[in-house]
Amino acid sequence: MTSSTTTELTARAHYRWPWALALITALAGVAITVFAWTRMTAREEVEALQRFRLEAETLRHNTERELTLFREVLDSIRALHGLSGEIRPEALEEFVERGMVHQRQVLGAFGFAQRIHHPLREALETAYAESEELGYRIVQPGPDQTWTPAGVRPVYFPLTWQNRPEALGTPIGFDFSSLASARQAIDRMQMTGRMALVLEPADPARSDRRTHWVFSPIAYSRPEVDLRPAPGVMIGFAVGLLKPEEILSRAAAMTVPSPGLRLDMTPATEADEVTEFAERVHGEWRYQHPIEVIDTVWRFQCRQPVSIPGRQSGAVLLAGLLITALMTSQLLIIAGRTRRIEDEVQARTEELRKAKGQVEAQMQERARLEGEMSDLATKERQKLGRDLHDSLGQKLTGAVFLSRSLLSHFRESDDAQEPHAQTLNKTLKDAVGQVRAMAKGLAPITLSDENLGEALAQLAEEMTDLYGVSCEVGELSDEVSVDSKSKEQLYLIAREAANNAARHADPGRVLIALKRDSDGVELSVEDDGKGVPPEIADHPGMGLRIMRHRARLIGAELRIEPGPRGGTRVVCRL
């Protein structure tokens, strides 16, 4: 083989390897991009399913709350059963219309059924024949949506009152026990004493929406007198209409459902075992969960068309193909250039890399300096706020107490300086309000490096001098050693608690203690005053909020509890 042939083969190999490398790069880039795209698509589908499940569970919880509200409201109206026979129906309806707005919004229609025996039926129907206002007929459903006289039975459960005429889809005197499903519900109530659901539309001919009766038993608890039932016997029940569509509509109104989301709630049969699942079925997300509706198990379902945004996976696919194309084209371009151009490009690339590194280093340094300046400004602002609240604010508060004592002294001695003392007291109160307003939103102060026990002892002396309240230091453990930040926050919590006790609890004695055990450090401030006022407990002021904030800063637990000898005990455990 001649040297020219060898040179030609070498040149051909020199020209072929960039094409081979470009082909390998293209194939590898496409494979990696497709793999990443499929993984991203699968992850987005899982995330979409999780979002759908979370929304479905939220709607299920809302539905269960609505059902609980329905049960509670229906149970609460049983007290009207005793009134329904004592006052005129018109007056009772007016009372319900004006005074039971919430109950009517939740239940819609409701009424009462009374347990009566056959002799009473004859008396009621005889009275009805004389005057329709004195009695009613006992009826049951007949053919062609008519009402016919109820069959003869020993016991009846007729409807005696409803909040609006035909509100329950039945007239007064309708015997619920004439229907087999309602009779089964009545038997369950008499055995369990609990609510029962009638799985049968209350008026299927007049409405295309599902409705079911719900019975809430009313038991007789007074001693047996005359012909009254024995104690504990069910004398009737409150009845309401459960409308699943309205329950689901109110549950969905609590949130903003996703487009296309459908809710359904159907009774489960005895042979049907309702299981919980959330998965993709035939192009839609499906969620199913069993829920308890009164005394039955229902199937709660959510359905939504499958919707996967695919933005991330599409971006990954596009970016991967673009990068692959750029890399392949770059290889082809580099293959056609001379060594000199390649060297020049490499040199300039290195220069750009160094320049970029310098720029990034400068930007990082600038960002660090800006962060430090921001932190410093924040700390100074927080320090100013803490000083205003914890130092000047507390001292002004003490001055208010002192000026109040001075004003009381001048009033008792009928001194001419009383107006000046009153002006001083008002001025100090205004100053306290201004200081507290300025201190809102600002954080705690910094404690010096002195011993925490000594600082607490000094605090007790200051509290005694400032408020005239006996402030003492109890147990102080010598082995308590914490870092400066924790020491600062513990001291400020003690001072805030002592000031709150002196200002709000009217104590005779305040006790500060600090101890260490096997679990950590515990700081406690205890007083024997009147306790935390309800307005402060319900709406904590800035002092209580700052104490909780300080405890969180050092990872401590703050508790406010009744003291062992009355008053209040504030405990901070680190």
C-alpha positions in Angstrom: 0.0 0.0 0.0 1.5 3.3 -1.1 1.9 6.4 1.2 -0.7 8.3 -0.9 -3.3 5.5 -0.4 -2.5 5.5 3.3 -2.9 9.3 3.4 -6.2 9.1 1.5 -7.6 6.4 3.9 -6.5 8.5 6.8 -8.2 11.6 5.3 -11.4 9.5 4.7 -11.3 8.3 8.3 -10.7 11.9 9.4 -13.9 13.0 7.5 -16.0 10.0 8.5 -15.6 10.0 12.3 -17.4 13.4 12.8 -20.4 12.0 10.8 -20.4 8.9 12.9 -20.2 10.9 16.1 -23.0 13.1 14.9 -25.2 10.1 14.1 -24.4 8.5 17.5 -25.2 11.8 19.3 -28.5 12.2 17.4 -29.6 8.6 18.3 -28.5 8.9 21.9 -30.2 12.4 22.3 -33.5 11.2 20.8 -33.5 8.0 23.0 -32.7 10.0 26.2 -35.3 12.6 25.3 -38.0 10.0 24.6 -37.2 8.3 27.9 -37.3 11.5 29.9 -40.5 12.5 28.1 -42.3 9.2 29.0 -41.1 9.4 32.6 -42.3 13.0 32.9 -45.6 12.2 31.3 -46.1 9.3 33.7 -45.2 11.6 36.7 -47.6 14.3 35.5 -50.4 11.6 35.2 -49.7 10.5 38.8 -49.8 14.2 40.0 -53.0 14.8 38.1 -54.5 11.7 39.8 -53.3 12.9 43.2 -54.9 16.3 42.6 -58.1 14.7 41.6 -58.1 12.4 44.6 -57.4 15.4 47.0 -60.3 17.3 45.5 -62.6 14.3 45.6 -61.7 13.7 49.3 -62.3 17.3 50.1 -65.8 17.1 48.5 -66.4 13.8 50.4 -65.5 15.5 53.7 -67.8 18.4 52.8 -70.6 16.0 52.0 -70.1 14.2 55.3 -70.2 17.5 57.1 -73.5 18.4 55.4 -75.0 15.0 56.3 -73.8 15.5 60.0 -75.4 19.0 59.9 -78.6 17.5 58.5 -78.7 14.9 61.3 -78.0 17.4 64.1 -80.6 19.9 62.9 -83.3 17.2 62.5 -82.4 16.0 65.9 -82.6 19.5 67.4 -86.2 20.1 66.2 -87.6 17.2 68.2 -88.4 19.7 71.0 -91.1 21.2 68.8 -93.0 17.9 69.1 -94.2 18.9 72.5 -95.4 22.3 71.2 -97.2 21.0 68.1 -100.1 19.8 70.2 -100.2 22.7 72.6 -100.5 25.8 70.3 -102.4 26.5 67.1 -100.9 25.2 63.9 -100.9 28.8 62.5 -98.9 30.1 65.4 -96.5 27.2 65.2 -96.0 27.7 61.5 -95.3 31.4 62.1 -92.8 30.6 64.8 -91.0 28.2 62.4 -91.1 30.7 59.5 -89.6 33.5 61.5 -87.5 31.8 64.2 -86.1 28.7 62.5 -84.5 30.1 59.3 -81.4 28.0 59.7 -83.3 24.8 60.3 -85.5 25.5 57.2 -82.4 26.2 55.1 -80.8 22.9 56.1 -83.8 20.6 56.1 -86.2 22.3 53.8 -89.3 20.3 54.7 -89.8 18.6 58.1 -92.6 17.5 60.4 -93.7 15.1 63.1 -95.4 11.7 63.2 -97.3 10.5 66.3 -97.8 7.0 67.6 -101.5 6.4 68.1 -103.6 3.3 68.8 -106.7 2.3 66.9 -109.2 3.7 69.5 -107.6 7.1 69.1 -107.9 6.8 65.3 -111.6 6.4 65.6 -111.8 9.5 67.9 -109.7 11.6 65.5 -111.7 10.6 62.4 -115.0 11.2 64.3 -113.8 14.7 65.3 -112.7 15.3 61.7 -116.2 14.4 60.4 -117.7 17.1 62.8 -115.0 19.7 62.1 -111.9 19.5 60.0 -110.0 21.6 62.5 -110.5 19.1 65.4 -109.1 15.9 63.8 -107.9 14.3 60.6 -108.2 11.1 58.6 -105.6 8.3 58.7 -104.8 7.6 55.1 -102.3 5.7 53.0 -101.3 5.8 49.3 -103.9 4.6 46.9 -104.1 4.0 43.1 -103.5 6.9 40.7 -101.7 9.1 43.2 -104.8 9.2 45.5 -105.0 8.9 49.3 -107.3 6.2 50.7 -108.3 5.3 54.2 -105.5 3.3 56.0 -106.0 -0.3 56.7 -107.0 -1.4 60.2 -103.9 -1.9 62.4 -103.3 -1.8 66.2 -100.8 1.0 65.9 -100.4 3.9 63.5 -97.8 6.5 62.9 -99.6 9.3 61.1 -98.1 12.7 60.1 -99.5 15.2 62.6 -97.7 18.4 61.5 -95.4 19.7 58.8 -93.8 23.1 58.4 -95.6 23.8 55.1 -98.7 22.2 53.5 -97.6 19.1 51.5 -94.0 20.0 52.3 -93.2 16.3 52.8 -95.2 15.3 49.8 -98.0 13.8 52.0 -101.1 15.2 53.7 -101.7 15.4 57.5 -102.8 12.0 58.7 -100.7 10.0 56.3 -99.7 6.7 58.0 -96.0 6.1 57.5 -96.4 2.5 58.8 -98.6 1.8 55.7 -95.4 1.6 53.6 -93.2 -1.5 54.1 -89.9 0.4 53.8 -91.0 3.1 56.4 -92.3 0.3 58.7 -88.9 -1.3 58.6 -87.3 2.0 59.5 -89.7 2.4 62.4 -88.8 -1.1 63.7 -85.1 -0.2 63.5 -85.7 2.9 65.5 -87.6 1.1 68.2 -84.8 -1.4 68.5 -81.8 1.0 68.4 -83.3 4.3 69.4 -81.3 5.9 66.5 -82.3 7.7 63.3 -83.4 5.7 60.4 -83.4 6.3 56.7 -86.2 5.2 54.3 -84.6 4.2 51.0 -87.7 5.1 49.0 -88.6 8.3 47.2 -91.0 10.3 49.2 -92.9 11.5 46.1 -91.6 9.7 43.0 -94.5 10.9 40.8 -93.9 14.6 41.5 -90.1 15.0 41.3 -87.3 13.6 39.1 -84.8 14.1 41.9 -84.1 11.5 44.6 -85.6 12.2 48.0 -85.7 10.0 51.1 -87.4 10.2 54.4 -85.3 10.4 57.6 -86.9 9.5 60.9 -85.5 10.8 64.3 -87.2 8.9 67.2 -88.9 10.7 70.1 -88.9 8.6 73.2 -91.3 9.1 76.2 -89.4 9.5 79.4 -92.0 10.5 82.0 -93.6 8.0 84.4 -96.5 5.9 83.2 -99.8 7.7 83.8 -103.2 6.6 82.6 -102.8 5.2 79.0 -99.5 6.9 78.3 -96.7 4.6 77.0 -94.1 3.2 79.5 -90.8 5.2 79.9 -88.5 4.8 76.9 -91.2 3.8 74.4 -91.0 5.7 71.1 -94.1 7.9 70.9 -93.3 9.4 67.5 -90.6 10.8 65.4 -89.4 13.9 63.6 -89.3 13.4 59.8 -87.3 15.3 57.2 -86.6 14.9 53.5 -83.0 14.0 52.6 -82.2 15.1 49.1 -78.8 13.7 48.0 -78.5 16.1 45.0 -78.9 19.2 47.3 -76.4 17.7 49.8 -73.9 17.3 47.0 -74.6 20.7 45.6 -74.0 22.4 49.0 -70.8 20.3 49.4 -69.5 21.4 46.0 -70.4 25.1 46.7 -67.8 25.1 49.6 -65.0 24.8 47.0 -64.3 25.6 43.4 -64.7 22.3 41.6 -62.6 21.5 38.5 -64.4 21.7 35.1 -66.3 18.6 34.2 -66.3 17.2 37.8 -69.5 15.1 38.6 -70.6 13.9 42.0 -72.9 11.1 42.8 -74.1 9.4 46.0 -76.2 6.2 45.8 -77.2 3.6 48.4 -75.2 0.4 48.5 -77.0 -2.9 48.5 -76.3 -5.6 51.1 -74.5 -7.8 48.6 -72.4 -4.9 47.3 -69.1 -4.2 49.1 -68.1 -0.6 48.6 -64.3 -0.2 48.5 -62.2 2.9 48.3 -60.3 3.6 45.1 -59.1 6.5 42.9 -57.9 5.5 39.4 -58.2 6.1 35.7 -61.0 4.2 34.1 -62.0 4.5 30.4 -60.6 8.0 29.8 -61.8 9.5 33.1 -60.7 9.8 36.7 -62.9 7.9 39.1 -63.0 8.1 42.9 -65.2 5.9 45.1 -65.5 5.8 48.9 -68.1 4.5 51.3 -69.9 7.0 53.5 -72.4 6.6 56.3 -75.8 8.2 55.5 -77.9 8.0 58.7 -78.0 4.2 59.3 -77.0 3.0 55.9 -73.9 2.8 53.8 -73.8 4.7 50.5 -71.3 4.9 47.6 -69.8 8.3 47.2 -68.4 8.8 43.6 -66.5 11.5 41.8 -65.9 11.5 38.0 -63.9 13.8 35.9 -62.5 13.6 32.3 -58.8 12.8 32.3 -57.0 16.1 31.9 -53.2 16.1 32.0 -51.6 19.5 31.2 -48.4 18.0 29.8 -46.6 21.3 29.9 -43.5 20.0 31.6 -43.3 16.8 29.5 -43.9 18.8 26.3 -41.2 21.2 27.3 -38.8 18.3 28.1 -39.5 16.8 24.7 -39.0 20.0 22.8 -35.9 21.0 24.8 -34.4 17.5 24.4 -34.9 17.5 20.6 -33.7 21.0 20.3 -30.6 20.2 22.3 -30.0 17.1 20.3 -30.3 19.0 17.0 -28.0 21.7 18.2 -25.4 19.2 19.4 -25.6 17.3 16.1 -25.3 20.4 13.9 -22.5 21.7 16.1 -20.6 18.5 15.5 -21.1 18.7 11.8 -20.0 22.4 11.7 -16.9 21.7 13.8 -16.1 18.7 11.5 -15.9 21.1 8.5 -13.6 23.6 10.1 -9.9 23.7 10.1 -7.7 23.0 13.1 -6.8 26.7 13.3 -10.4 27.8 13.6 -11.0 25.0 16.1 -8.1 26.3 18.2 -9.3 29.8 18.0 -12.8 28.8 19.0 -11.5 26.8 21.9 -9.3 29.7 23.0 -12.2 32.2 22.9 -14.5 29.7 24.6 -12.0 29.5 27.4 -11.9 33.2 27.7 -15.6 33.5 27.8 -15.8 30.8 30.4 -13.4 32.7 32.6 -15.2 35.9 32.0 -18.5 34.3 32.9 -17.0 32.8 36.1 -15.7 36.3 37.1 -19.1 37.8 36.4 -20.9 35.1 38.4 -18.4 35.5 41.2 -19.1 39.3 41.3 -22.8 38.7 41.1 -22.7 36.2 44.0 -20.6 38.6 46.1 -23.0 41.4 45.4 -25.9 39.2 46.3 -24.2 38.2 49.5 -23.5 41.9 50.4 -27.1 42.8 49.7 -28.3 40.0 51.8 -26.1 41.0 54.7 -27.3 44.6 54.4 -30.9 43.5 54.3 -30.4 41.3 57.4 -28.6 44.1 59.2 -31.4 46.5 58.4 -34.0 43.9 59.5 -32.2 43.3 62.8 -31.9 47.0 63.5 -35.6 47.5 62.8 -36.6 44.5 65.0 -34.3 45.7 67.8 -36.0 49.1 67.7 -39.4 47.5 67.9 -38.4 45.3 70.7 -36.9 48.2 72.6 -40.1 50.2 72.1 -42.4 47.4 73.4 -40.3 45.6 76.0 -38.4 48.6 77.5 -40.1 51.9 76.9 -43.6 50.4 76.6 -43.2 48.4 79.9 -41.8 51.4 81.8 -44.6 53.7 80.5 -47.1 51.1 81.6 -45.5 51.1 85.0 -45.7 54.8 85.1 -49.4 54.6 84.3 -49.9 52.4 87.4 -47.8 54.8 89.5 -49.7 57.9 88.2 -53.0 56.0 88.9 -51.9 55.5 92.5 -50.9 59.2 92.7 -54.3 60.2 91.4 -56.1 58.0 93.9 -54.0 59.6 96.7 -54.9 63.2 95.6 -58.5 62.2 95.4 -58.6 60.8 98.9 -56.8 63.8 100.4 -58.8 66.3 98.3 -55.6 67.8 97.1 -55.6 70.6 94.5 -53.0 68.7 92.5 -55.7 66.2 91.4 -56.3 67.7 88.0 -52.6 67.7 87.2 -52.3 64.1 88.3 -55.3 63.2 86.1 -53.7 65.0 83.1 -50.4 63.1 83.8 -52.2 59.7 83.9 -54.0 60.4 80.6 -50.8 61.6 79.0 -49.0 58.4 80.0 -51.9 56.2 78.8 -51.7 58.0 75.4 -47.9 57.5 75.3 -48.4 53.8 76.0 -50.8 53.5 73.2 -48.5 55.3 70.8 -45.5 53.1 71.7 -47.5 49.9 71.3 -48.8 51.1 67.9 -45.2 51.8 66.8 -44.0 48.4 68.1 -46.5 46.3 66.1 -44.9 43.9 63.7 -41.4 44.3 65.1 -39.4 41.4 66.8 -37.6 40.9 70.1 -34.5 42.5 71.6 -31.1 41.1 72.5 -30.0 40.2 76.0 -26.6 41.0 77.3 -24.1 38.2 78.1 -24.8 38.2 81.9 -25.8 35.1 83.7 -29.5 34.2 83.1 -30.2 33.6 86.8 -28.8 37.0 87.7 -30.8 38.6 85.0 -34.0 37.0 86.3 -33.2 38.1 89.8 -32.7 41.7 88.6 -36.0 41.4 86.7 -37.8 40.4 89.8 -36.5 43.5 91.6 -37.5 45.8 88.7 -41.0 44.3 88.7 -41.4 44.8 92.5 -40.2 48.4 92.3 -42.3 49.2 89.2 -45.7 47.7 90.1 -45.5 47.4 93.8 -46.2 43.7 93.5 -44.1 41.1 95.3 -42.1 39.5 92.5 -39.7 36.8 93.7 -37.3 34.3 92.1 -37.9 30.7 93.2 -35.9 27.8 92.1 -32.8 28.7 90.0 -30.8 25.7 88.8 -27.0 26.4 88.7 -26.5 23.9 85.9 -28.6 25.8 83.4 -26.4 26.7 80.5 -27.8 27.7 77.1 -26.6 29.7 74.1 -26.9 33.4 74.0 -29.9 33.4 71.7 -31.9 31.1 73.9 -30.8 33.0 77.0 -32.0 36.2 75.4 -35.4 34.8 74.4 -36.0 33.1 77.8 -35.3 36.3 79.6 -37.6 38.3 77.4 -40.4 35.7 77.8 -40.0 36.0 81.6 -40.2 39.7 81.5 -43.2 39.8 79.2 -45.0 37.2 81.4 -44.3 39.1 84.6 -45.4 42.4 83.1 -48.7 40.8 81.8 -49.3 39.3 85.3 -48.8 42.7 87.0 -50.9 44.6 84.5 -53.8 42.2 83.9 -54.1 39.7 86.8 -54.0 42.0 89.8 -51.7 39.5 91.7 -50.3 39.7 95.2 -47.2 37.6 94.3 -45.3 36.7 91.2 -42.9 33.8 91.2 -40.1 33.2 88.6 -38.4 29.8 88.4 -35.7 28.3 86.1 -34.6 24.6 86.3 -33.0 21.9 84.3 -34.0 18.2 84.2 -33.3 15.2 82.0 -35.6 16.6 79.3 -34.3 20.1 79.1 -34.6 23.6 80.5 -37.9 24.9 81.9 -38.8 28.6 82.7 -42.0 29.3 84.6 -43.7 32.6 85.7 -46.5 32.0 88.1 -48.9 34.5 89.8 -51.8 34.2 92.2 -54.0 36.8 90.5 -57.4 36.5 88.9 -56.1 34.7 85.8 -56.1 35.7 82.2 -59.2 37.8 81.3 -61.5 36.3 78.7 -61.0 39.2 76.3 -57.2 38.6 76.3 -57.5 34.8 76.1 -59.9 35.0 73.1 -58.0 37.9 71.5 -54.4 37.7 72.6 -52.5 41.0 72.5 -49.1 41.7 71.2 -47.4 40.5 74.4 -48.7 37.0 74.2 -48.0 36.7 70.5 -44.4 37.9 71.0 -43.9 35.3 73.7 -45.1 32.5 71.4 -42.9 33.9 68.6 -39.8 34.0 70.9 -40.4 30.4 72.0 -40.6 29.3 68.4 -37.3 31.1 67.5 -35.4 28.8 69.9 -37.5 25.6 69.3 -39.2 25.8 72.7 -42.8 25.0 73.8 -44.9 27.7 75.5 -47.9 26.9 77.6 -50.3 29.2 79.5 -52.2 27.3 82.1 -54.0 27.8 85.4 -51.6 28.0 88.4 -51.7 25.5 91.3 -52.8 28.2 93.7 -55.0 30.1 91.3 -53.9 32.7 88.9 -51.9 31.9 85.8 -48.7 30.0 85.1 -46.6 30.6 81.9 -44.2 27.7 81.1 -41.6 27.8 78.4 -39.8 24.5 78.0 -36.6 24.3 75.9 
